Amino acid sequence: MRETVCALHQELVRNNLVAWTAGNVSGRVPGEDLFVIKPSGVPYDDLTPEAMVVCDLEGNLVEGAFSPSSDTAAHAYVYRHMPEVNGVAHTHSTYASAWAARGEPIPCVLTAMADEFGGEIPVGPFALIGDDDIGKGIVAVLEGHRSPAVLMRNHGVFTIGDSPKAAVKAAVMCEDVARTVHLSRQLGEPLPIPQGDIDRLYGRYQHVYGQRSQR
Ligand SMILES: [Zn+2]
């Protein structure tokens, strides 16, 4: 899991989702009440599997030479309250955060959005870093929601997945559609997709699309 989570941080860089040391990925350790997360303030170029830190589900450091990411409490809260979630990613990616700054959900106006998010990408509450407020906001919005991504108001993106890779994929897709819908807005009013078609697209993508074993 240290290797997986370390490698996925390079995907944040490769996809231009992060600046400086912002952003983080975590992954639940299978069968344990533990997760692996990025150390706080370590440059992306210096991240190694050994530098990753292991925390318990209260966010306490269990193993590692560095202190855990400042967003650890939010990740821990999600793992405690959403047992089906095995990966969490967080970025301040530009276009998605621009929507978050306005507190506006990204409307579902692209088939790729219907596929991946099953509708609009919702907005979560304004919350300060440090205690459980961010985690509470993420869980309150995403529990029972199709979208694996939430735009935390005035902040950025949190995504969840059944694996850390799925969470990172959602972060990449979120930024991609945030940019396209923003550009569309500059040209006029994007056309909505009827709910029935959103449902059909979502159902097909989630259950039929791709290779059987790997998505
Ligand atoms: Zn942040």
Residues whose N, C-alpha, C, O or C-beta is under 5 A from the ligand:
A	BS01	ZN	G156
